[in-house]
Amino acid sequence: MDNIITLAHGSGGSATLDLIENVFRKYFKNDILSAGDDSARLDIGNAKNIVFTTDSFVVTPVFFKGGNIGKLAVCGTVNDLATSGAIPMYLSCGFIIEEGFSMEELEKIVEAMSVTAAECGVQIVTGDTKVVQKGAADKIFINTSGIGILPEGINISGRNAKAGDRIIVSGTIGDHGSCILLERENMGFQAEIKSDCAPLAGLVRALLEGGVEVHVLRDPTRGGVATTLNEIAAQSNVTIQINEESLPVKREVQGVCELLGMDPLYMANEGKLLIFVPGKQADMALKILRENRYGENASIIGEVMEGREPKVVLRALSGGLRIMKLLTGDQLPRIC
């Protein structure tokens, strides 16, 4: 591991995982943390169904097509609760604001948080504000933590992928990463690409209430679909195969990635789910997803293979196989 922190350590890829394993888990190690999911399941007194998560948001630019840092903060935390199967209930929010930041822009950010929280059915019930000197931060950073309730009988985890599972992505991939890249770098592309930033708790509830036996749920944010699938493969000790021809990618996103030498599979998403379900339930899950506005472009993209080592394999359009590894380096830092 590097002797200093680099932007790659915040990419969500291999450097991030090294940092977590070699520093944070080294000192914070406990059974709850070692589960490796995006939310922690807690037993508190007689309550054995509490789910807790936290996340920080440092995206630049603060405002982008399809949202802003406030909407992103609420969606990101609600989605981390939802991917455990929990019903999101309460959020906290902490603000670190740079001296000189516009009060008008702050109000727009807070209003977006309020509107998004209302859509999710959650309340923001506590928070904190710090202001730092000009130059000590980049405009505004937000931390949100969330608490949810896990319904009885739900067991969703990155450790639960099973041979024969079909893998579904709930919509087009790479939208958020491409949007942020274009707005940040001001490259002059004419493509109208919006962030997919969206709250997904309702989509998860529709699946579970529709009787789908969901084994794994994950939102492929930093590091994209390929990195998230590698994390799941390692957690469950399985081989995952995905099919290039089945990947839903918008033409504009594909075009930007080709021009810049990037891969949509490694681009961040902020409003998509990866869903592992038994093969016999895949069509039912797909039907439920496509009836929801946040899942209308859902697609089956691959499956979990029998008796293999943990890895992710892409079957290319040419018919050849390619190993998809964890993201290395800092493809696009400060994406969320």
C-alpha positions as CSV (number, residue, x, y, z in Angstrom):
1,M,0.0,0.0,0.0
2,D,1.2,3.6,-0.7
3,N,2.8,5.5,2.2
4,I,0.5,8.4,1.5
5,I,-3.2,8.8,0.7
6,T,-3.8,9.4,-3.0
7,L,-7.0,10.1,-5.0
8,A,-7.0,6.4,-6.0
9,H,-7.8,5.5,-2.4
10,G,-11.2,7.2,-2.9
11,S,-12.0,5.6,-6.2
12,G,-13.9,2.6,-4.8
13,G,-11.5,0.2,-6.6
14,S,-8.5,-1.9,-5.5
15,A,-6.7,1.0,-3.7
16,T,-9.9,1.7,-1.6
17,L,-10.2,-2.0,-0.6
18,D,-6.5,-2.1,0.3
19,L,-7.0,1.0,2.5
20,I,-10.1,-0.6,4.2
21,E,-8.4,-3.9,4.8
22,N,-4.9,-2.7,5.9
23,V,-6.0,0.3,8.0
24,F,-9.7,0.5,9.0
25,R,-10.5,-3.2,9.5
26,K,-7.1,-3.7,11.1
27,Y,-8.1,-1.4,14.0
28,F,-12.0,-1.5,13.9
29,K,-12.3,-5.3,13.4
30,N,-15.6,-6.8,14.7
31,D,-18.1,-9.3,13.5
32,I,-20.6,-6.7,12.3
33,L,-18.0,-4.8,10.2
34,S,-16.5,-8.0,8.8
35,A,-19.8,-8.8,7.0
36,G,-18.6,-6.4,4.3
37,D,-22.0,-5.0,3.3
38,D,-23.0,-1.4,2.7
39,S,-25.1,-1.4,5.9
40,A,-24.6,-2.8,9.4
41,R,-27.3,-5.1,11.0
42,L,-27.6,-4.3,14.7
43,D,-29.1,-6.0,17.7
44,I,-30.0,-3.4,20.3
45,G,-31.9,-4.8,23.3
46,N,-35.0,-6.5,22.1
47,A,-34.7,-4.9,18.7
48,K,-32.9,-7.3,16.4
49,N,-33.9,-5.7,13.1
50,I,-32.1,-2.3,13.0
51,V,-30.0,-1.4,10.0
52,F,-27.5,1.4,10.1
53,T,-25.3,3.1,7.4
54,T,-23.3,6.2,6.8
55,D,-21.8,7.9,3.8
56,S,-20.0,11.2,2.9
57,F,-20.4,13.2,-0.3
58,V,-17.7,15.4,-1.9
59,V,-18.8,15.5,-5.5
60,T,-17.6,18.2,-7.8
61,P,-19.4,20.0,-9.4
62,V,-21.9,20.5,-6.6
63,F,-24.7,21.0,-9.1
64,F,-25.1,18.7,-12.1
65,K,-27.7,17.7,-14.6
66,G,-30.2,15.4,-12.8
67,G,-29.4,16.6,-9.3
68,N,-27.0,18.2,-6.8
69,I,-24.9,17.1,-3.8
70,G,-28.0,17.3,-1.5
71,K,-30.2,15.0,-3.6
72,L,-27.2,12.7,-4.0
73,A,-26.6,12.5,-0.2
74,V,-30.1,11.4,0.6
75,C,-30.3,9.0,-2.3
76,G,-27.0,7.4,-1.6
77,T,-27.8,6.7,2.1
78,V,-31.4,5.6,1.5
79,N,-30.1,3.2,-1.3
80,D,-27.5,1.7,1.0
81,L,-30.2,0.9,3.5
82,A,-32.5,-0.4,0.8
83,T,-29.9,-2.8,-0.5
84,S,-30.0,-4.7,2.8
85,G,-33.7,-5.1,2.3
86,A,-34.5,-2.5,5.1
87,I,-37.2,0.1,5.1
88,P,-35.4,3.5,5.5
89,M,-36.7,5.5,8.4
90,Y,-34.4,8.3,9.6
91,L,-31.4,10.2,8.4
92,S,-28.9,12.5,10.0
93,C,-26.9,15.1,8.0
94,G,-23.6,16.9,8.7
95,F,-22.4,19.8,6.7
96,I,-18.8,21.1,6.2
97,I,-19.2,24.4,4.4
98,E,-16.4,26.5,3.1
99,E,-16.4,30.2,4.1
100,G,-17.8,32.3,1.2
101,F,-20.2,29.6,-0.1
102,S,-23.4,31.0,-1.5
103,M,-26.4,31.1,0.9
104,E,-28.7,30.8,-2.1
105,E,-26.9,27.6,-3.3
106,L,-27.0,26.2,0.2
107,E,-30.7,26.6,0.4
108,K,-31.2,24.9,-3.0
109,I,-29.1,21.9,-1.7
110,V,-31.1,21.7,1.5
111,E,-34.4,22.0,-0.3
112,A,-33.4,19.1,-2.6
113,M,-32.6,17.0,0.4
114,S,-36.1,17.8,1.9
115,V,-37.9,16.9,-1.4
116,T,-35.9,13.7,-1.9
117,A,-36.4,12.6,1.8
118,A,-40.1,13.1,1.4
119,E,-40.2,11.0,-1.7
120,C,-38.4,8.2,0.2
121,G,-40.6,8.5,3.2
122,V,-37.7,9.3,5.6
123,Q,-37.2,12.1,8.1
124,I,-34.0,14.0,8.6
125,V,-34.0,14.2,12.4
126,T,-30.6,15.4,13.5
127,G,-27.5,17.1,12.1
128,D,-24.4,19.2,12.5
129,T,-22.8,22.2,10.7
130,K,-19.2,23.3,10.6
131,V,-17.7,26.2,8.6
132,V,-14.0,26.2,7.6
133,Q,-11.8,28.9,6.3
134,K,-11.7,29.8,2.6
135,G,-9.5,27.2,0.9
136,A,-9.8,24.6,3.6
137,A,-12.6,22.7,1.7
138,D,-14.1,22.7,-1.7
139,K,-17.4,24.5,-1.3
140,I,-19.4,22.0,0.7
141,F,-19.1,18.4,1.9
142,I,-22.1,16.4,3.4
143,N,-22.2,13.3,5.6
144,T,-25.5,11.5,5.9
145,S,-26.2,8.5,8.2
146,G,-29.4,6.4,8.1
147,I,-31.4,4.0,10.2
148,G,-33.9,1.5,8.8
149,I,-36.0,-1.4,9.9
150,L,-35.4,-4.9,8.4
151,P,-38.6,-6.9,7.9
152,E,-38.7,-10.4,9.3
153,G,-37.3,-13.1,7.1
154,I,-35.2,-10.9,4.8
155,N,-31.6,-12.0,4.4
156,I,-29.9,-10.1,1.6
157,S,-26.1,-9.9,1.6
158,G,-23.1,-9.9,-0.8
159,R,-22.3,-13.3,0.7
160,N,-25.5,-14.9,-0.6
161,A,-24.8,-15.2,-4.3
162,K,-25.4,-18.8,-5.4
163,A,-24.7,-20.8,-8.5
164,G,-27.6,-20.5,-11.0
165,D,-28.5,-17.0,-9.9
166,R,-29.3,-14.6,-12.6
167,I,-27.9,-11.1,-12.4
168,I,-30.1,-8.1,-13.2
169,V,-29.1,-4.4,-13.5
170,S,-32.1,-2.1,-13.0
171,G,-31.2,0.3,-15.9
172,T,-28.6,1.9,-18.1
173,I,-25.1,2.0,-16.7
174,G,-22.5,4.8,-16.5
175,D,-24.9,7.7,-16.6
176,H,-23.8,9.4,-13.4
177,G,-20.0,9.1,-14.1
178,S,-20.4,10.3,-17.7
179,C,-22.5,13.3,-16.6
180,I,-20.0,14.4,-13.9
181,L,-17.1,13.9,-16.3
182,L,-18.6,16.1,-19.0
183,E,-19.7,18.9,-16.6
184,R,-16.5,18.9,-14.6
185,E,-14.1,19.0,-17.6
186,N,-16.2,21.2,-19.9
187,M,-15.1,19.2,-22.9
188,G,-17.6,20.7,-25.3
189,F,-19.5,17.5,-26.1
190,Q,-23.1,18.0,-27.3
191,A,-24.4,14.9,-25.6
192,E,-27.2,15.5,-23.1
193,I,-26.4,13.1,-20.4
194,K,-28.1,13.4,-17.0
195,S,-27.1,11.7,-13.7
196,D,-29.2,8.7,-12.8
197,C,-29.3,9.9,-9.1
198,A,-32.5,8.4,-7.7
199,P,-33.9,6.8,-4.5
200,L,-34.4,3.1,-4.9
201,A,-36.1,1.9,-1.7
202,G,-39.5,1.7,-3.5
203,L,-38.0,-0.4,-6.2
204,V,-36.6,-2.8,-3.7
205,R,-39.9,-3.0,-1.8
206,A,-41.8,-3.8,-5.0
207,L,-39.4,-6.8,-5.6
208,L,-39.7,-8.1,-2.1
209,E,-43.5,-7.6,-1.8
210,G,-43.9,-9.2,-5.2
211,G,-42.5,-12.4,-3.8
212,V,-39.0,-12.3,-5.4
213,E,-36.3,-14.2,-3.4
214,V,-33.5,-11.7,-3.6
215,H,-30.1,-13.0,-2.7
216,V,-27.9,-10.0,-3.3
217,L,-28.6,-6.3,-3.8
218,R,-25.9,-3.7,-4.4
219,D,-25.9,-0.2,-5.9
220,P,-22.8,0.0,-8.2
221,T,-21.6,3.5,-7.3
222,R,-17.8,4.2,-7.3
223,G,-16.0,1.8,-9.5
224,G,-19.1,0.9,-11.4
225,V,-20.7,-2.4,-12.2
226,A,-17.4,-4.3,-12.8
227,T,-15.9,-3.4,-9.4
228,T,-19.1,-4.1,-7.5
229,L,-19.4,-7.5,-9.1
230,N,-15.8,-8.3,-8.1
231,E,-16.7,-7.4,-4.5
232,I,-19.7,-9.7,-4.5
233,A,-17.7,-12.5,-6.2
234,A,-15.1,-12.3,-3.4
235,Q,-17.7,-12.1,-0.7
236,S,-19.6,-15.2,-2.0
237,N,-16.5,-17.0,-3.4
238,V,-18.2,-17.5,-6.8
239,T,-17.5,-16.8,-10.5
240,I,-19.7,-14.3,-12.2
241,Q,-20.2,-14.2,-16.0
242,I,-21.8,-11.2,-17.7
243,N,-22.7,-10.8,-21.3
244,E,-21.6,-7.6,-23.2
245,E,-24.5,-7.8,-25.6
246,S,-27.0,-7.6,-22.6
247,L,-25.5,-4.5,-21.0
248,P,-27.9,-1.5,-21.2
249,V,-25.8,1.5,-22.1
250,K,-27.1,4.7,-23.6
251,R,-25.7,5.6,-27.0
252,E,-24.5,8.9,-25.7
253,V,-22.7,7.3,-22.7
254,Q,-21.1,4.7,-25.0
255,G,-19.9,7.4,-27.3
256,V,-18.3,9.5,-24.6
257,C,-16.6,6.4,-23.2
258,E,-15.2,5.4,-26.6
259,L,-13.9,8.8,-27.3
260,L,-12.2,9.1,-23.9
261,G,-11.0,5.5,-23.7
262,M,-13.2,4.6,-20.7
263,D,-15.4,1.6,-20.0
264,P,-19.1,2.1,-19.0
265,L,-18.7,-1.0,-16.7
266,Y,-16.3,1.1,-14.5
267,M,-18.3,4.3,-14.6
268,A,-20.2,5.3,-11.4
269,N,-24.0,4.9,-11.1
270,E,-26.2,6.6,-8.5
271,G,-29.6,5.2,-9.3
272,K,-29.1,1.6,-10.3
273,L,-29.2,-1.7,-8.6
274,L,-27.4,-5.0,-9.2
275,I,-29.9,-7.8,-8.2
276,F,-29.1,-11.5,-7.8
277,V,-32.2,-13.8,-7.9
278,P,-32.7,-17.5,-8.5
279,G,-32.8,-18.3,-12.3
280,K,-36.4,-19.4,-12.2
281,Q,-37.5,-16.0,-10.8
282,A,-35.5,-13.8,-13.1
283,D,-38.3,-13.1,-15.5
284,M,-40.7,-12.3,-12.7
285,A,-38.2,-9.9,-11.2
286,L,-37.6,-8.2,-14.5
287,K,-41.4,-7.7,-15.0
288,I,-41.7,-6.0,-11.6
289,L,-38.7,-3.8,-12.2
290,R,-39.9,-2.6,-15.6
291,E,-43.3,-1.5,-14.1
292,N,-41.4,1.1,-12.0
293,R,-40.0,4.3,-13.5
294,Y,-36.6,3.6,-11.9
295,G,-36.4,0.1,-13.4
296,E,-38.0,0.5,-16.9
297,N,-34.7,-0.3,-18.6
298,A,-33.8,-3.3,-16.4
299,S,-31.9,-6.1,-18.1
300,I,-30.6,-9.6,-17.2
301,I,-26.8,-9.2,-17.8
302,G,-25.3,-12.5,-16.5
303,E,-25.3,-15.4,-14.1
304,V,-23.4,-17.0,-11.2
305,M,-21.4,-20.0,-12.3
306,E,-21.1,-23.4,-10.7
307,G,-17.9,-24.3,-8.7
308,R,-15.5,-21.7,-9.8
309,E,-13.0,-19.3,-8.2
310,P,-14.0,-15.7,-7.3
311,K,-13.7,-13.6,-10.5
312,V,-15.8,-11.7,-13.0
313,V,-15.8,-12.8,-16.6
314,L,-17.2,-10.8,-19.5
315,R,-18.4,-12.6,-22.6
316,A,-17.6,-10.1,-25.3
317,L,-19.6,-9.5,-28.5
318,S,-17.0,-11.4,-30.4
319,G,-17.6,-14.5,-28.2
320,G,-14.3,-14.3,-26.4
321,L,-13.9,-14.1,-22.6
322,R,-12.2,-11.3,-20.7
323,I,-11.5,-11.1,-17.0
324,M,-12.9,-7.9,-15.4
325,K,-10.8,-6.9,-12.5
326,L,-11.3,-4.3,-9.8
327,L,-10.9,-0.7,-10.8
328,T,-7.3,0.4,-10.4
329,G,-6.2,4.0,-10.1
330,D,-8.4,7.1,-10.0
331,Q,-10.5,6.9,-13.1
332,L,-12.7,9.8,-11.9
333,P,-12.1,11.0,-8.4
334,R,-14.8,12.8,-6.3
335,I,-17.7,11.3,-8.2
336,C,-20.0,11.2,-5.2
